[in-house]
Amino acid sequence: MIKYCDLKKINSAYGDELREAMLRVAESGWYILGNECRTFENDFAAYCGCRHCIGTGNGLDALTIILLAYRELGIMDEGDEVIVPANTYIATILAIIQAGMRPVFCEPSIETCNIDPCRIEELVTERTRAIMPVHLYGLAADMDRINAIAGKHSLKVIEDAAQAHGALYNNKCTGSLGDAAGFSFYPGKNLGALGDGGAITTDDDVLAGAARAIANYGSHKKYVNLYKGMNSRLDELQAAMLSAKLPYLDKDNGRRRAIARQYINRIRNPHITLPAADKEGNHVYHIFAVLTPWREQLQEHLRKEGIETLIHYPIPPHRQEALREYSGLQLPITEQIHREELSLPCNPAMSDEEVTRVIDAVNSFSPAQPLL
C-alpha cells in the first residue's frame, strides 16, 4: 500500500538530527519558552522574511491570537467582520469566531481553489476589518489584488499559511505577504512537528508584542498580566524538532514539486481535472488536489490498486452542524470543490516507482457510468 502520508518514513530522513534534538532538550532542564523556542522563532522569521515569529500551541491559536491582539490594540472589536474563503478548513472559521468576530464567506476560484479576488470587494461593509486569505493546498493566494483591495478599504490582511510553508509569491515567502500570518506545524505539514505547534509571523512590532503576551496568559513579565490571555506556547521539544527539519524544507518542497510535475505531465484521464501547472515553481503542494464528479469511484479504484488517498474536505464549513447558522448560504463553487476534491499522495518520501504507480492507476480509472 502506498500511504497518503507515511510520517514514520518521512521523519526517518531526519533521524539523527531529531534524536540529537530530543536528547538536547531532555538534558537541558528547560522545557517551556527557552533557547530552543527562541532559536526556532528567529530562524523561521528569517526564513519567511519577517522581523517577528511568535511560537504558539497550534495553527488555530495562531490565527485566533492575531485577531485577539488586534482587538486589544483597539484596531478591531467584537462583531467585526473578516472576509474568508468559503472552502477552507473549519479552523480558519473557528479562529474568527473564537476571537468574537464574524466570518464572511467568499467563493473561491475554481481554477486555483483560492479565494477569488473578484468577489471580495462586493462583501466589504462598514464592519469589515480584515481579509484572511488561505494559501490552500500550498499555493499562495493572489496577494497583489487582495492587498490592493485591503489598502483601498483600510483593512488588515491576515494570511492563513497553515498549508504553505515555503511557498512563494513574487519572490516573497508566505508569512510575509500581509500584515500578519498564522502557521500550523501539525505533523503532516510540509514543516511538521512531532506533535502540535504553530506560529505567528509579522513585521508589526506592536502586534508582535501583544500577540506574544496573549499567548502567554497575557503576560510579558511573570505574574504581571496586561491582557486576558491564553496558554498557547510552542514548547521546547517541538521547537527543537522544527529547527532540525527547517534546513531541509526547501529541498523537501522541491521533491513535492517534482512529483506534482510528473502528475501534471503524465496523468491523461479525461474524467479528472488536475491543478493548473505552476510555471513559476511557487506551489509547495502540501496537497495535490484533483477534482472529479466520480470521486468515490476513483477513491475506491485507487484503494484496490494499493493507493491511499484523502479528501480535503468532504463537508464545506457552512454545511457543518457546528456552523448551522450559515447553512442557508448558497456557495455553488465551494460546494463543487468539497464534493469533487480528492488528494493524491505527494510527499518527499515517495519513490519514483511509487509516483509511476499512482499515475498508472489514475490513468486506468474509468467511471462505471456517466453522471446524469
C-alpha positions in Angstrom: 0.0 0.0 0.0 1.3 3.5 -0.9 0.3 5.5 2.1 -1.0 9.0 1.6 1.5 10.4 4.1 3.8 8.0 5.8 5.1 10.1 8.7 7.4 7.5 10.1 9.1 7.2 6.7 9.2 11.0 6.2 10.7 11.7 9.6 13.3 8.9 9.3 15.2 11.1 6.8 16.0 13.4 9.8 16.5 10.6 12.3 19.9 11.6 13.7 19.0 15.3 13.9 15.7 14.5 15.7 17.3 12.2 18.2 20.1 14.7 18.9 17.5 17.5 19.4 15.4 15.3 21.7 18.4 14.5 23.9 19.5 18.1 24.0 16.1 19.2 25.2 15.8 16.4 27.7 19.1 17.2 29.3 18.6 21.0 29.3 16.2 21.1 32.2 14.3 23.9 30.5 11.1 22.9 28.6 8.9 26.0 28.0 10.0 29.4 26.5 13.7 28.6 26.4 16.5 28.8 24.0 15.1 26.2 21.6 11.9 28.2 21.0 13.9 31.5 20.6 16.3 29.9 18.1 13.5 28.5 16.0 11.5 31.7 16.1 14.5 33.7 14.9 15.3 31.2 12.2 11.7 30.9 10.9 11.2 34.6 10.9 14.4 35.0 8.8 13.2 32.2 6.5 9.9 33.9 6.0 11.5 37.3 5.6 9.8 38.8 8.7 11.0 40.6 11.8 9.0 38.6 14.2 7.9 35.0 14.8 5.9 34.0 17.9 5.5 30.3 18.6 2.1 29.1 19.5 0.5 25.8 20.6 -1.1 25.2 17.2 -2.2 26.9 14.0 -5.8 27.6 15.1 -4.4 29.5 18.1 -2.0 31.5 15.9 -4.9 32.9 13.9 -7.0 33.5 16.9 -4.3 35.3 18.8 -3.6 37.7 15.9 -7.3 38.7 15.9 -7.4 39.0 19.7 -4.2 41.1 19.6 -5.9 43.5 17.1 -8.8 43.7 19.5 -6.6 44.5 22.5 -4.9 47.2 20.4 -8.2 48.8 19.6 -7.9 48.1 15.9 -10.8 45.5 15.8 -13.8 44.9 18.0 -16.3 42.3 18.9 -18.7 41.6 16.0 -16.4 43.0 13.3 -16.3 41.1 10.0 -13.4 39.1 8.5 -13.7 38.0 4.8 -12.5 34.4 4.4 -12.6 31.8 1.6 -15.7 29.6 2.0 -13.8 26.4 1.1 -11.2 26.5 3.8 -10.7 24.0 6.6 -13.0 24.9 9.5 -10.1 26.0 11.7 -9.9 29.3 9.8 -13.5 30.0 10.5 -13.2 28.9 14.2 -10.4 31.4 14.7 -12.6 34.3 13.7 -15.5 33.1 15.8 -13.3 32.4 18.9 -12.0 36.0 18.6 -15.5 37.2 18.8 -15.8 38.3 15.2 -18.0 37.3 12.3 -16.7 35.3 9.2 -18.0 36.5 5.8 -17.7 33.6 3.3 -16.2 34.4 -0.1 -16.4 32.0 -3.0 -13.1 30.7 -4.4 -11.8 30.5 -8.0 -12.5 27.0 -9.4 -9.1 27.2 -11.2 -6.9 27.8 -8.1 -9.3 26.8 -5.3 -8.1 30.0 -3.5 -10.2 33.0 -2.6 -11.4 34.8 -5.7 -10.3 38.5 -5.6 -13.1 39.4 -8.0 -15.6 38.5 -5.3 -14.1 40.1 -2.3 -15.0 43.8 -2.7 -18.7 43.2 -3.0 -18.6 41.7 0.5 -16.9 44.7 2.2 -19.2 46.5 4.6 -18.7 49.2 7.3 -17.9 46.4 9.8 -15.3 44.7 7.7 -11.9 44.9 9.3 -9.8 42.2 7.6 -9.3 39.8 4.8 -8.0 36.3 5.7 -6.8 34.6 2.5 -5.9 30.9 2.8 -3.0 29.6 0.7 -4.9 26.5 0.1 -3.1 23.2 -0.8 0.2 25.1 -0.8 -0.5 27.7 -3.5 -0.2 31.4 -2.5 -3.4 33.4 -3.0 -3.4 36.4 -5.4 -1.9 38.7 -2.8 -1.3 41.7 -5.1 -5.0 42.0 -5.7 -6.0 41.2 -2.2 -3.6 43.7 -0.7 -4.9 46.4 -3.2 -8.5 45.8 -2.0 -7.4 45.9 1.6 -5.5 49.1 1.1 -8.5 50.8 -0.6 -10.7 49.9 2.3 -8.1 50.2 5.2 -8.4 46.5 6.0 -5.8 44.2 7.6 -4.6 41.1 5.7 -4.0 38.0 7.7 -2.6 35.0 5.9 -3.6 31.5 6.8 -0.4 29.9 5.8 -1.0 26.5 7.5 -0.5 24.6 4.2 2.1 26.8 2.6 5.4 26.7 4.4 8.0 28.0 1.9 5.5 28.9 -0.9 6.5 32.0 -2.8 4.6 34.9 -4.4 6.6 37.5 -6.4 9.8 36.0 -4.8 8.5 36.6 -1.3 7.7 33.9 1.1 4.2 33.2 2.5 4.1 34.7 6.0 5.4 38.0 4.8 2.7 38.9 2.3 0.2 40.6 4.6 0.1 42.3 8.0 0.4 39.0 9.8 0.2 35.3 9.2 -0.6 32.1 11.1 1.2 28.8 10.5 0.5 25.3 11.7 3.2 22.7 12.4 0.8 19.8 12.6 2.9 16.6 11.9 1.6 16.2 8.3 2.5 19.7 7.2 5.4 20.5 4.9 7.2 21.6 8.0 5.7 19.4 10.7 6.5 18.9 14.3 6.2 15.6 16.2 3.1 17.0 17.9 1.1 20.1 17.7 2.6 23.5 17.1 2.1 26.8 15.4 3.5 30.3 14.8 2.6 33.9 14.0 4.8 35.9 11.7 4.6 39.7 11.2 6.7 42.9 10.7 4.4 44.8 13.1 6.4 45.4 16.3 3.3 46.4 18.3 1.2 43.5 17.1 4.0 41.1 17.8 4.3 42.3 21.4 0.6 42.0 22.0 0.4 38.6 20.4 3.4 37.2 22.4 1.8 38.4 25.6 -1.6 37.0 24.8 -0.1 33.6 24.0 1.5 33.6 27.5 -1.5 34.3 29.7 -1.5 38.0 28.6 1.9 38.5 30.2 5.4 39.7 29.2 6.6 39.5 32.8 5.7 36.7 35.2 2.7 37.5 37.3 2.1 40.8 35.5 -0.8 40.4 33.1 -1.6 43.1 30.5 -4.4 41.2 28.7 -6.9 38.4 29.2 -4.6 36.0 27.6 -4.4 32.3 27.0 -1.9 29.5 27.3 -0.6 28.7 23.8 3.1 28.3 23.6 5.4 26.3 21.3 7.2 24.0 23.7 11.0 23.4 23.6 10.8 19.9 22.3 8.6 20.8 19.3 10.8 23.9 18.6 13.9 21.7 18.6 12.2 19.2 16.2 11.3 22.1 13.8 14.8 23.6 14.0 16.2 20.2 12.9 13.8 20.0 9.9 13.8 23.6 8.8 17.1 23.4 6.8 15.5 20.6 4.7 12.3 22.4 3.9 13.3 23.8 0.5 14.7 20.5 -0.6 11.5 18.7 0.5 9.3 21.2 -1.2 11.4 20.7 -4.4 10.7 17.0 -4.2 6.9 17.7 -3.9 7.1 20.0 -6.9 8.9 17.3 -8.9 6.2 14.7 -8.1 3.5 17.2 -8.9 5.1 17.9 -12.3 5.1 14.2 -13.0 1.4 14.0 -12.2 0.5 17.1 -14.3 2.6 15.9 -17.3 1.7 12.2 -17.3 -1.9 11.9 -15.9 -4.1 11.8 -19.0 -7.5 10.9 -17.7 -10.4 12.9 -19.2 -12.6 12.2 -16.2 -10.2 14.1 -13.8 -9.3 17.8 -13.5 -5.7 18.4 -12.5 -4.3 21.5 -10.8 -3.1 24.1 -13.2 0.6 23.9 -13.9 2.8 26.0 -11.6 5.1 27.6 -14.2 6.9 29.8 -11.6 7.6 26.9 -9.2 5.9 28.7 -6.3 3.4 26.0 -5.3 4.6 23.7 -2.5 1.9 21.0 -3.0 1.1 20.3 0.6 -1.9 18.7 -1.1 -2.1 17.6 -4.7 -5.9 18.0 -5.2 -7.7 16.7 -8.3 -11.4 17.2 -9.0 -13.8 14.7 -10.4 -17.6 14.1 -10.2 -16.7 10.4 -9.7 -14.7 11.0 -6.6 -15.9 8.0 -4.6 -15.4 5.7 -7.6 -11.9 7.0 -8.2 -11.0 6.6 -4.5 -12.2 3.0 -4.4 -10.4 2.2 -7.7 -7.1 3.6 -6.2 -7.7 1.7 -2.9 -8.0 -1.5 -4.9 -4.7 -0.6 -6.7 -3.0 -0.2 -3.3 -3.0 3.6 -3.1 -4.3 5.6 -0.2 -6.0 8.9 -0.9 -7.7 11.5 1.3 -10.5 14.0 0.9 -9.8 17.7 1.8 -12.6 18.3 2.8 -15.8 16.3 2.5 -18.1 18.9 4.1 -17.8 22.6 3.5 -17.7 24.8 6.6 -21.2 26.3 6.0 -22.7 22.9 5.9 -21.2 21.7 9.2 -23.6 21.3 12.1 -21.3 23.4 14.2 -21.9 26.4 11.8 -25.5 25.7 11.2 -26.3 29.5 11.4 -24.6 29.7 7.9 -26.4 26.7 6.4 -28.6 28.9 4.3 -25.7 30.3 2.2 -25.6 29.4 -1.4 -22.0 28.8 -2.4 -22.0 26.6 -5.5 -18.3 26.7 -6.3 -17.3 25.9 -2.8 -19.8 23.0 -2.7 -18.5 21.7 -6.0 -14.9 21.7 -4.7 -15.9 19.9 -1.5 -18.0 17.4 -3.5 -15.3 16.6 -6.1 -11.9 17.0 -4.4 -9.6 14.0 -3.9 -6.0 14.2 -2.7 -3.3 12.0 -4.3 -0.1 11.1 -2.3 2.5 13.7 -2.8 5.3 13.8 -0.2 9.1 13.8 -0.2 9.3 10.2 1.0 7.7 8.8 -2.2 9.9 6.9 -4.6 9.8 7.4 -8.4 8.4 3.9 -8.7 5.5 4.8 -6.3 4.8 8.0 -8.3 4.6 6.0 -11.5 2.2 3.5 -9.8 -0.1 6.4 -8.8 0.0 7.8 -12.4 -0.8 4.5 -14.0 -3.6 3.7 -11.6 -5.2 7.1 -12.1 -4.9 6.8 -15.9 -6.6 3.3 -15.7 -9.7 4.7 -14.0 -12.9 4.7 -15.9 -16.2 5.6 -14.2 -18.8 2.8 -14.0 -21.4 5.1 -15.5 -21.6 8.7 -16.6 -23.3 11.3 -14.5 -26.9 12.2 -15.5 
